[in-house]
Amino acid sequence: MASSKSKNKSSDSHSSGNRIVYSEFGSTSTPAAVERSVQELPPNQQNLRVQASRKGRKGKTVTVITGFQVKPETLTQLLKQLKNQCGSGGTVKDDSLEIQGDHTQKLVEVLIQLGYKAKISGG
């Protein structure tokens, strides 16, 4: 009986979940060091593409705006503005904006008014 208790104690001391075996980029305690820097360009230097897409969305049409070189905070503010203009929902995915529905013409006009260089992409 005493031997089984000693086995449990020794196995508990080896199974500490905080032990780092390998780390490629150094310490994980400073996430700001690993975070990629985003160079935020002014709107007139960004070339945006506006495209209506239905791929992988079960037949639903969304308008995708790509080509942004801004911080995520700026993207979320811009998304809110564009959603209000279109009267629909949307999301930020991988440095691009997705707005529900086919609003390519309207979004190009709004983006040009905001100072962006925007073009309709695809057919």
Secondary structure, 3 states (H helix, E strand, C coil): CHHHHHHHHHHHHHCCCCCCCCCCCCCCCCHHHHCCCCCCCCHHHCEEEEEEECCCCCCCCEEEEECCCCCHHHHHHHHHHHHHHHCCCEEEECCEEEEECCCHHHHHHHHHHCCCEEEECCC
